Amino acid sequence: MKSINARIILYLSLLIGLSLISLGVISYQIFSRFTEKDMVKHVTSVTAQTNQSLDLYLSEIKDSLHFLSVNKDLISNLQNSISKNNYAIEQDQIRVRITELLYNIFAEKSDIRGYFIYNNDYKISFINNKALIGYDSPFLNKVWADFENTQYALQTRFYGSHKPDYYESTYNKTDDNVITIAANIKDPYDPTDSTLYGVAIFDYNISKIKRIYDQIQTQTGIESIIVDDQQQFIYQTDPSLTLSSSSMEKLLEHSSGYWTENIGGGKSLISYSTSDVTGWKTVSLLSFEQLDKNLMLIGNTTITLLAIMVTLTILFASAITIRTNKPILVLVKFIKDVGKGNLNLRLERKTKYEEFSLLNRGINDMLDKINELIEESVKRHLLQKEAEYDALQSKMDPHFLYNTLQSISSLSILGRNADIEKVTHALRDMLHYSLYRRNDMVPIQSEVRSVENYLNIQNIRYNGKIHFELDADDDVLYYSINKFTLQPLIENAIYHGLEGNDEDWLISIRITKQSEEVRIEISDNGIGMTPERLLDIRSQLSNKNLRTGRIGLSSIADRLELKFGPSATLEIDSEQYKGTIIVLTIPQHYTEGGGQYNDGTTN
């Protein structure tokens, strides 16, 4: 047996639990996406800011180189230095002037590792500390080759991290890598002069870049890479970092952007931005590991909270369900008690809940109706038995038989043999009708024949004073009616109405067919009834509770209703000293066997 409490608790817990879980999952997904988008926004912003910081630092040196490249004294001195007619002493003077110029421009820049101007073709160099440089350096040869065929002045190039092995003086040698910026020196005032007088080389410490990126890495956990346009690594915060060939190709597709990629066995965000000064790509890499840890923590917290909320929901649902279903449990117990046969129990009509109050009132009304129907059924059963008893009394009325036999005896003394034969035949037919017609339902024709026999016998007794009229529509006599319905009405008319009338007695029966009903009207010209008596009889006929079952009219009305239902009616109308009219209305109904007696004679 399944419990409604358990079902309600289960369904309510599932509904709220699934709603909470769905809400938690959706919230977690939204939060995860928001967090990831926020991380992307943050990393791309940091990448752009870092790139701007690097551009600001490098553009300052680039501007200084441009200032140097357009210096007329420098160009003039360089032109003189490569002239074959100059003496050595003039070379020294030129060197001093250029060195002073370099010192005045770059002496205050602490991040500069070294700076010089050289001409690889003429093996001439002007260095800040008068040291010599190695002209056979592959790096310097590459730089010279890059600028040798440049067409215009003010051309600059940036070179990534490398060892400055071209310094021959130990003073300038370092174990740290440097980044080089170089500019060609041509005569900008004479476009027809294509001579490359020298290349300005400036090496600045990579530690400056390292400080910028280390600060970012310390604050945000972002690793950085600088990649030049040749896909060479300029700088790496972590030497072990690397990018796949497909990633390098993505860097060249746009000036900035981001994507996610598995690096080192874990998912990472890659964001990049292009320097407006150098054209290098600043690439930032941030592992999702920390984000995953944070999301896992949030997920575990969410699961814990959901478990607590679902548990509380189940407890809350149980408490609410038990409290709400308490009236239902009371109702169940009440129904069980009623089922045991105790129909006098009643529920409280007023409860805390309006719905249960309505239900309780409905159940109480139903029980009242059931008791009323039971009482009515018992009463109908008793009335039926009384009606059957009255019918039996009508069949075997000893006073009627005694009076009839007394009348026959009197006729015999008087020698009225014809009347004796008439009475005897009428009595025989009545006894035959009473004893051998077992069925309670008979054709109206048979009931009329019984009335005629009864009146023939009574007319002998009352010396032919009774006049009988019958008016019936075609075929109406073959419809069914309760046996012994008309004779008691005729008998009442004689004993209670006509015996007080000194004139000839008239009894009239009119039977008509109306749509689906049969109307039987019985009238007499007797003494009638007083208004009080008529009102009393009508009250008893209209109210079953007032019927005693002991008067003829009530017995007939009950018998008709038992057989035909509420559509069968008995109405009475009477006026004192003018007679009485009784109207029977019954449904049209045929009796099995037609209109034949059991002895084979036909009515």
VMD Tcl script that draws the C-alpha trace (Angstrom):
set ca {
  {0.00 0.00 0.00}
  {1.57 3.26 -1.12}
  {1.34 6.28 1.19}
  {0.21 9.63 -0.17}
  {2.49 11.32 2.37}
  {5.52 9.50 0.99}
  {4.52 10.34 -2.58}
  {4.00 14.03 -1.85}
  {7.30 14.24 0.04}
  {9.09 12.43 -2.79}
  {7.57 14.52 -5.58}
  {8.01 17.80 -3.69}
  {11.61 16.94 -2.81}
  {12.36 15.94 -6.41}
  {10.76 19.11 -7.76}
  {12.57 21.49 -5.42}
  {15.78 19.42 -5.46}
  {15.94 19.32 -9.26}
  {15.13 23.03 -9.38}
  {17.95 23.81 -6.95}
  {20.38 21.54 -8.80}
  {19.44 23.09 -12.14}
  {19.83 26.56 -10.67}
  {23.20 25.59 -9.18}
  {24.45 24.09 -12.45}
  {23.27 27.08 -14.47}
  {24.80 29.50 -11.96}
  {28.05 27.57 -11.99}
  {28.15 27.54 -15.80}
  {27.39 31.25 -15.99}
  {29.98 32.02 -13.33}
  {32.56 29.84 -15.09}
  {31.97 31.57 -18.40}
  {32.00 34.98 -16.75}
  {35.22 34.15 -14.92}
  {36.85 32.86 -18.09}
  {35.77 35.95 -20.02}
  {37.04 38.15 -17.22}
  {40.36 36.29 -17.29}
  {40.61 36.76 -21.06}
  {39.81 40.45 -20.69}
  {42.39 40.82 -17.95}
  {45.17 38.97 -19.79}
  {44.57 40.86 -23.07}
  {44.59 44.12 -21.14}
  {47.85 43.21 -19.37}
  {49.38 42.16 -22.70}
  {48.46 45.49 -24.31}
  {49.76 47.46 -21.32}
  {53.02 45.53 -21.28}
  {53.46 46.10 -24.99}
  {52.86 49.81 -24.48}
  {55.43 49.94 -21.69}
  {57.98 48.23 -23.92}
  {57.14 50.57 -26.81}
  {57.56 53.59 -24.57}
  {60.97 52.39 -23.46}
  {62.21 51.53 -26.98}
  {60.70 54.58 -28.68}
  {62.78 56.82 -26.44}
  {65.99 55.19 -27.71}
  {64.66 55.24 -31.27}
  {63.99 58.97 -31.03}
  {67.54 59.49 -29.72}
  {68.92 57.58 -32.71}
  {66.90 59.69 -35.11}
  {68.23 62.80 -33.41}
  {71.74 61.49 -33.84}
  {71.21 60.51 -37.48}
  {70.26 64.03 -38.55}
  {73.14 65.73 -36.71}
  {75.05 67.72 -39.37}
  {78.32 67.73 -37.40}
  {78.21 63.95 -37.07}
  {77.55 63.45 -40.78}
  {80.31 65.89 -41.65}
  {82.80 64.16 -39.32}
  {81.87 60.75 -40.70}
  {82.31 62.03 -44.24}
  {85.76 63.27 -43.30}
  {86.69 60.08 -41.51}
  {86.32 57.97 -44.62}
  {88.21 60.50 -46.80}
  {91.56 59.03 -47.88}
  {93.29 62.39 -47.75}
  {92.85 62.86 -43.99}
  {95.81 62.45 -41.68}
  {95.81 60.30 -38.63}
  {95.76 63.27 -36.34}
  {92.59 64.41 -38.02}
  {91.15 60.99 -37.42}
  {91.81 61.32 -33.74}
  {90.19 64.71 -33.67}
  {87.13 63.36 -35.46}
  {86.97 60.43 -33.02}
  {87.04 62.77 -30.05}
  {84.27 64.96 -31.44}
  {82.00 61.98 -32.28}
  {82.66 60.31 -28.93}
  {81.70 63.48 -27.12}
  {78.54 63.74 -29.18}
  {77.59 60.16 -28.30}
  {78.32 60.76 -24.66}
  {76.19 63.89 -24.53}
  {73.20 62.06 -25.97}
  {73.36 58.68 -24.19}
  {75.47 59.14 -21.07}
  {72.42 59.57 -18.82}
  {70.75 56.36 -20.03}
  {71.71 53.82 -17.42}
  {70.20 50.88 -19.27}
  {72.55 51.31 -22.22}
  {75.18 48.58 -22.19}
  {77.23 50.07 -25.00}
  {76.93 52.34 -28.02}
  {79.15 53.04 -31.00}
  {79.21 54.01 -34.67}
  {81.17 51.99 -37.15}
  {81.81 51.60 -40.84}
  {82.51 47.98 -41.69}
  {83.81 48.74 -45.19}
  {86.51 51.10 -43.91}
  {87.04 49.35 -40.59}
  {86.39 52.58 -38.73}
  {84.58 52.71 -35.39}
  {83.75 55.41 -32.88}
  {83.01 53.93 -29.47}
  {82.10 55.65 -26.26}
  {85.08 54.35 -24.28}
  {87.59 54.47 -27.14}
  {87.74 50.68 -27.07}
  {88.04 48.67 -30.22}
  {85.36 46.42 -31.69}
  {85.72 43.19 -33.58}
  {84.80 43.80 -37.19}
  {84.73 40.06 -37.86}
  {81.70 39.64 -35.59}
  {78.94 37.75 -37.46}
  {76.32 39.93 -35.78}
  {77.94 43.19 -36.93}
  {78.42 41.81 -40.44}
  {74.71 40.97 -40.54}
  {73.73 44.44 -39.31}
  {75.99 46.10 -41.93}
  {74.50 43.91 -44.65}
  {70.97 44.88 -43.53}
  {71.71 48.59 -43.94}
  {74.22 48.54 -46.80}
  {71.62 48.86 -49.53}
  {69.11 51.07 -47.74}
  {67.93 53.91 -49.93}
  {66.87 56.50 -47.39}
  {68.18 57.88 -44.14}
  {66.53 57.42 -40.72}
  {66.16 53.66 -41.12}
  {66.14 51.68 -37.83}
  {66.14 48.00 -36.99}
  {65.72 46.07 -33.75}
  {67.61 42.88 -32.97}
  {66.64 40.41 -30.33}
  {68.51 39.04 -27.37}
  {72.12 38.11 -28.14}
  {75.63 38.07 -26.68}
  {77.63 41.29 -27.43}
  {80.83 39.39 -28.36}
  {82.12 42.18 -30.61}
  {83.52 44.20 -27.74}
  {87.29 43.57 -27.54}
  {87.67 45.40 -24.29}
  {86.83 43.40 -21.21}
  {85.25 46.49 -19.79}
  {82.33 46.18 -22.14}
  {82.09 42.40 -22.25}
  {79.24 40.90 -20.27}
  {77.72 37.53 -19.70}
  {74.23 39.00 -19.96}
  {72.40 39.21 -23.27}
  {71.54 42.54 -24.78}
  {69.00 43.83 -27.25}
  {70.35 45.94 -30.09}
  {68.81 48.83 -31.94}
  {70.65 50.03 -35.06}
  {70.19 53.00 -37.41}
  {71.77 53.86 -40.71}
  {73.62 57.16 -41.03}
  {73.23 58.81 -44.41}
  {73.09 62.38 -45.51}
  {69.40 63.28 -45.13}
  {70.03 66.68 -46.65}
  {71.34 65.33 -49.94}
  {69.03 62.65 -51.37}
  {71.42 62.07 -54.25}
  {74.11 60.90 -51.85}
  {73.57 57.16 -51.28}
  {76.77 56.61 -49.29}
  {76.37 54.69 -46.03}
  {78.70 56.58 -43.72}
  {78.10 54.34 -40.76}
  {75.72 52.38 -38.59}
  {74.87 53.48 -35.09}
  {74.75 50.50 -32.72}
  {73.16 50.77 -29.28}
  {73.03 47.81 -26.93}
  {70.73 48.06 -23.94}
  {70.41 45.67 -21.07}
  {67.80 42.97 -21.36}
  {67.39 43.27 -17.60}
  {65.14 46.26 -18.21}
  {62.68 44.07 -20.13}
  {63.15 41.35 -17.56}
  {62.11 43.75 -14.78}
  {58.97 44.74 -16.71}
  {57.85 41.17 -17.34}
  {58.95 39.80 -13.98}
  {56.72 42.37 -12.32}
  {53.78 41.23 -14.45}
  {54.52 37.57 -13.78}
  {54.77 38.17 -10.03}
  {51.47 40.06 -9.88}
  {49.32 37.95 -12.19}
  {51.14 34.65 -12.79}
  {51.40 35.45 -16.51}
  {54.36 34.13 -18.49}
  {55.56 36.24 -21.44}
  {57.41 35.78 -24.71}
  {58.62 38.37 -27.22}
  {58.70 37.13 -30.80}
  {60.13 39.13 -33.72}
  {58.79 39.17 -37.27}
  {61.14 36.31 -38.17}
  {59.42 34.14 -35.53}
  {62.53 34.28 -33.35}
  {62.23 34.50 -29.60}
  {63.50 37.86 -28.37}
  {62.83 37.22 -24.71}
  {61.18 34.59 -22.47}
  {60.25 34.92 -18.83}
  {60.58 31.14 -18.63}
  {63.30 29.65 -20.87}
  {61.33 26.39 -21.12}
  {58.36 28.08 -22.76}
  {57.82 27.34 -26.41}
  {55.13 27.72 -29.06}
  {54.11 25.26 -31.75}
  {54.47 26.09 -35.43}
  {50.69 26.48 -35.73}
  {50.74 28.96 -32.85}
  {53.53 30.93 -34.52}
  {51.43 31.10 -37.69}
  {48.44 32.41 -35.72}
  {50.61 35.22 -34.36}
  {51.22 36.47 -37.89}
  {47.54 36.49 -38.91}
  {46.50 39.54 -36.88}
  {48.11 42.33 -34.89}
  {46.39 41.21 -31.67}
  {44.12 38.46 -30.42}
  {43.87 35.41 -28.17}
  {43.07 31.70 -28.18}
  {43.32 28.68 -25.87}
  {45.75 25.85 -26.35}
  {47.16 22.87 -24.47}
  {50.70 23.69 -23.42}
  {52.76 21.42 -21.21}
  {49.81 19.06 -20.62}
  {47.44 21.79 -19.47}
  {45.03 24.27 -20.98}
  {46.43 27.79 -21.31}
  {45.21 31.14 -22.58}
  {47.46 32.76 -25.20}
  {47.08 36.50 -25.80}
  {49.27 38.62 -28.08}
  {49.75 42.20 -29.15}
  {52.05 43.79 -31.77}
  {54.51 46.58 -30.96}
  {54.06 49.73 -33.04}
  {57.77 50.54 -32.56}
  {59.52 47.22 -33.19}
  {56.85 45.09 -34.86}
  {57.56 42.40 -32.28}
  {54.77 40.27 -30.79}
  {54.30 40.39 -27.05}
  {52.77 37.04 -26.15}
  {51.21 36.37 -22.72}
  {50.46 32.86 -21.49}
  {48.25 32.11 -18.48}
  {47.51 28.58 -17.36}
  {43.93 27.64 -16.54}
  {45.23 25.59 -13.64}
  {44.57 28.30 -11.09}
  {41.22 29.07 -12.66}
  {40.34 25.37 -12.59}
  {41.32 25.24 -8.93}
  {39.11 28.21 -8.17}
  {36.25 26.75 -10.19}
  {36.70 23.38 -8.48}
  {36.53 25.11 -5.12}
  {33.42 26.95 -6.21}
  {31.96 23.73 -7.61}
  {32.61 21.81 -4.39}
  {31.14 24.66 -2.37}
  {28.10 24.72 -4.67}
  {27.62 20.94 -4.33}
  {27.89 21.18 -0.55}
  {25.37 24.01 -0.41}
  {23.04 22.15 -2.75}
  {23.28 19.01 -0.60}
  {22.45 21.05 2.50}
  {19.58 22.83 0.74}
  {18.16 19.57 -0.66}
  {18.34 17.98 2.81}
  {16.62 20.97 4.35}
  {14.08 20.85 1.51}
  {13.27 17.20 2.24}
  {12.86 17.95 5.95}
  {10.77 21.02 5.19}
  {8.67 19.13 2.65}
  {8.14 16.30 5.15}
  {7.04 18.69 7.88}
  {4.73 20.66 5.59}
  {3.28 17.50 4.02}
  {2.58 15.81 7.36}
  {1.02 18.98 8.71}
  {-1.01 19.59 5.55}
  {-2.15 15.97 5.23}
  {-3.32 15.72 8.83}
  {-6.93 16.53 7.78}
  {-6.63 13.86 5.06}
  {-5.57 11.27 7.64}
  {-8.53 12.26 9.80}
  {-10.75 11.91 6.75}
  {-9.30 8.46 5.95}
  {-10.01 7.24 9.49}
  {-13.52 8.67 9.27}
  {-14.21 6.86 5.96}
  {-12.98 3.58 7.51}
  {-15.35 4.02 10.46}
  {-18.23 4.85 8.12}
  {-17.34 1.80 6.04}
  {-17.97 -0.33 9.10}
  {-21.63 0.73 8.97}
  {-21.72 3.67 11.36}
  {-23.57 6.19 9.18}
  {-24.35 8.53 12.08}
  {-20.77 9.86 12.31}
  {-20.17 13.40 11.11}
  {-17.05 15.48 10.35}
  {-16.36 18.96 11.69}
  {-17.72 21.43 9.18}
  {-15.13 24.12 10.00}
  {-11.38 23.45 9.67}
  {-8.22 25.51 9.15}
  {-8.37 24.89 5.42}
  {-11.28 26.06 3.31}
  {-10.97 23.14 0.89}
  {-11.29 20.56 3.67}
  {-14.21 22.48 5.15}
  {-16.01 22.21 1.81}
  {-15.07 18.52 1.56}
  {-16.28 17.80 5.10}
  {-19.58 19.55 4.44}
  {-19.99 17.60 1.21}
  {-19.33 14.26 2.94}
  {-21.74 15.13 5.77}
  {-24.41 16.12 3.27}
  {-23.78 12.89 1.37}
  {-24.21 10.83 4.54}
  {-27.42 12.73 5.33}
  {-28.66 11.96 1.85}
  {-27.67 8.30 2.18}
  {-29.56 8.02 5.47}
  {-32.53 9.76 3.88}
  {-32.43 7.39 0.90}
  {-32.14 4.38 3.20}
  {-35.08 5.56 5.27}
  {-37.08 6.28 2.12}
  {-36.18 2.87 0.71}
  {-37.30 1.16 3.92}
  {-40.46 3.20 3.96}
  {-41.14 2.42 0.30}
  {-40.62 -1.25 1.06}
  {-43.06 -1.06 3.98}
  {-45.53 0.87 1.85}
  {-45.25 -1.75 -0.86}
  {-45.99 -4.47 1.67}
  {-48.93 -2.47 3.01}
  {-50.16 -1.91 -0.55}
  {-49.91 -5.62 -1.23}
  {-51.80 -6.27 2.00}
  {-54.50 -3.78 1.01}
  {-54.75 -5.44 -2.40}
  {-55.11 -8.82 -0.73}
  {-57.81 -7.38 1.52}
  {-59.61 -6.11 -1.57}
  {-59.50 -9.51 -3.15}
  {-60.87 -11.31 -0.12}
  {-63.19 -8.66 1.46}
  {-65.63 -10.85 3.48}
  {-68.18 -8.03 3.94}
  {-68.52 -7.64 0.17}
  {-68.93 -11.40 -0.23}
  {-71.43 -11.55 2.63}
  {-73.50 -8.70 1.25}
  {-73.42 -10.23 -2.24}
  {-74.57 -13.64 -0.99}
  {-77.28 -11.96 1.09}
  {-78.44 -10.19 -2.05}
  {-78.58 -13.49 -3.97}
  {-80.61 -15.05 -1.15}
  {-83.06 -12.18 -1.20}
  {-83.42 -12.43 -4.98}
  {-84.08 -16.16 -4.64}
  {-86.93 -15.56 -2.22}
  {-88.38 -12.98 -4.57}
  {-87.97 -15.37 -7.53}
  {-85.83 -12.93 -9.54}
  {-83.89 -15.61 -11.32}
  {-82.55 -13.30 -14.06}
  {-81.00 -10.99 -11.48}
  {-79.62 -13.98 -9.62}
  {-77.93 -15.18 -12.81}
  {-76.54 -11.66 -13.48}
  {-75.13 -11.31 -9.97}
  {-73.76 -14.84 -9.99}
  {-71.94 -14.29 -13.32}
  {-70.52 -10.96 -12.08}
  {-69.32 -12.53 -8.81}
  {-67.77 -15.43 -10.71}
  {-65.83 -13.06 -13.00}
  {-64.66 -11.02 -10.01}
  {-63.46 -14.12 -8.15}
  {-61.77 -15.34 -11.34}
  {-60.08 -11.92 -11.81}
  {-59.03 -11.82 -8.17}
  {-57.78 -15.39 -7.80}
  {-56.28 -16.26 -11.18}
  {-54.70 -13.00 -12.38}
  {-51.42 -13.39 -10.48}
  {-49.60 -10.52 -12.15}
  {-49.94 -7.16 -10.38}
  {-50.02 -5.34 -13.76}
  {-53.12 -5.79 -15.97}
  {-54.57 -4.07 -19.06}
  {-56.84 -1.14 -18.28}
  {-59.60 -3.08 -20.06}
  {-59.43 -5.85 -17.42}
  {-59.60 -3.30 -14.61}
  {-62.66 -1.67 -16.25}
  {-64.36 -5.11 -16.63}
  {-63.78 -5.73 -12.91}
  {-65.38 -2.34 -12.12}
  {-68.39 -3.18 -14.30}
  {-68.86 -6.53 -12.50}
  {-68.57 -4.76 -9.15}
  {-71.18 -2.15 -10.16}
  {-73.54 -4.86 -11.49}
  {-73.46 -6.55 -8.09}
  {-73.84 -3.25 -6.20}
  {-76.73 -2.15 -8.45}
  {-78.74 -5.24 -7.35}
  {-78.17 -4.17 -3.76}
  {-79.10 -0.51 -4.41}
  {-82.05 -1.36 -6.71}
  {-80.49 0.01 -9.95}
  {-79.77 3.43 -8.53}
  {-76.19 3.48 -9.87}
  {-75.61 4.76 -13.41}
  {-72.18 4.07 -14.94}
  {-70.63 5.86 -17.96}
  {-67.40 4.86 -19.71}
  {-65.64 7.03 -22.33}
  {-62.27 5.70 -23.59}
  {-60.05 6.56 -26.58}
  {-59.20 3.87 -29.12}
  {-56.52 1.36 -28.03}
  {-56.08 3.08 -24.66}
  {-57.67 0.11 -22.85}
  {-54.70 -2.10 -23.74}
  {-52.20 -0.08 -21.73}
  {-51.17 -1.41 -18.31}
  {-52.24 -0.36 -14.84}
  {-51.88 -1.73 -11.32}
  {-54.44 -4.43 -10.50}
  {-57.29 -3.28 -8.22}
  {-56.61 0.46 -8.82}
  {-60.03 1.57 -10.10}
  {-62.34 -0.60 -7.95}
  {-61.23 0.95 -4.59}
  {-61.83 4.42 -6.10}
  {-65.36 3.36 -7.23}
  {-65.99 1.81 -3.81}
  {-64.92 5.06 -2.08}
  {-67.19 7.03 -4.40}
  {-70.19 4.88 -3.39}
  {-69.62 4.67 0.38}
  {-68.24 8.20 1.00}
  {-70.02 10.23 -1.65}
  {-73.06 8.72 -3.28}
  {-74.80 7.13 -0.25}
  {-75.61 10.61 1.04}
  {-77.23 11.67 -2.26}
  {-80.99 11.12 -2.62}
  {-80.91 11.51 -6.39}
  {-79.74 8.91 -8.94}
  {-76.09 8.14 -8.58}
  {-73.79 8.80 -11.53}
  {-70.25 7.38 -11.81}
  {-68.24 8.34 -14.88}
  {-64.87 7.01 -16.08}
  {-63.10 8.84 -18.91}
  {-59.81 7.44 -20.28}
  {-57.75 9.52 -22.74}
  {-54.36 9.23 -24.40}
  {-52.09 12.26 -24.05}
  {-48.67 12.18 -25.82}
  {-46.77 9.58 -23.74}
  {-49.24 9.33 -20.85}
  {-52.66 7.89 -20.07}
  {-55.16 10.07 -18.17}
  {-57.94 8.37 -16.21}
  {-60.64 10.64 -14.76}
  {-63.21 9.19 -12.27}
  {-66.07 11.48 -11.23}
  {-69.26 11.17 -9.23}
  {-72.21 13.36 -8.28}
  {-72.00 12.59 -4.59}
  {-71.93 14.92 -1.58}
  {-68.30 15.95 -2.16}
  {-65.92 17.17 0.56}
  {-65.46 20.15 2.78}
  {-62.47 22.39 1.91}
  {-60.74 21.32 5.13}
  {-61.10 17.62 4.32}
  {-59.92 18.18 0.73}
  {-56.85 20.10 1.95}
  {-56.00 17.34 4.43}
  {-56.20 14.62 1.76}
  {-54.13 16.67 -0.72}
  {-51.44 17.26 1.97}
  {-51.17 13.54 2.63}
  {-50.89 12.79 -1.11}
  {-48.17 15.45 -1.72}
  {-46.05 14.72 1.37}
  {-44.87 11.14 1.77}
  {-43.91 11.72 5.39}
  {-47.56 12.51 6.19}
  {-48.92 9.38 4.51}
  {-50.14 6.74 6.89}
  {-50.78 4.10 4.27}
  {-54.18 3.39 5.82}
  {-56.41 5.36 3.47}
  {-57.29 4.04 0.03}
  {-56.03 7.06 -1.95}
  {-52.56 7.03 -0.32}
  {-52.22 3.28 -0.89}
  {-53.13 3.64 -4.57}
  {-50.74 6.59 -5.00}
  {-47.89 4.62 -3.43}
  {-48.55 1.57 -5.59}
  {-48.57 3.66 -8.75}
  {-45.33 5.42 -7.81}
  {-43.63 2.15 -6.90}
  {-44.44 0.74 -10.34}
  {-44.22 3.76 -12.63}
  {-41.98 6.13 -10.69}
  {-42.55 9.85 -9.97}
  {-44.23 10.37 -13.37}
  {-47.36 8.57 -12.03}
  {-49.66 10.99 -10.17}
  {-53.01 10.97 -8.35}
  {-54.92 14.25 -8.03}
  {-58.24 14.93 -6.35}
  {-60.70 17.78 -6.63}
  {-64.02 18.06 -4.82}
  {-66.72 20.59 -4.08}
  {-69.20 20.06 -1.29}
  {-72.69 18.86 -2.52}
  {-71.43 18.79 -6.11}
  {-69.28 15.68 -6.30}
  {-65.65 14.55 -6.48}
  {-63.16 14.10 -9.35}
  {-60.07 11.89 -9.12}
  {-57.46 12.04 -11.94}
  {-54.83 9.34 -12.45}
  {-51.88 9.98 -14.80}
  {-49.63 7.03 -15.67}
  {-47.04 6.38 -18.41}
  {-48.07 4.37 -21.43}
  {-46.99 0.79 -20.79}
  {-48.02 -2.60 -22.21}
  {-48.38 -5.75 -20.06}
  {-46.79 -8.99 -21.26}
  {-49.49 -11.42 -22.46}
  {-51.75 -8.72 -23.91}
  {-55.33 -8.66 -22.65}
  {-55.99 -12.37 -22.13}
  {-57.00 -14.07 -18.90}
  {-55.20 -17.15 -17.73}
  {-58.33 -19.18 -18.47}
  {-58.23 -18.33 -22.12}
  {-61.12 -15.84 -22.35}
  {-60.41 -12.52 -23.97}
  {-61.14 -9.19 -22.40}
}
mol new
graphics top color blue
foreach p $ca { graphics top sphere $p radius 0.5 }
foreach p [lrange $ca 0 end-1] q [lrange $ca 1 end] { graphics top cylinder $p $q radius 0.2 }
display resetview
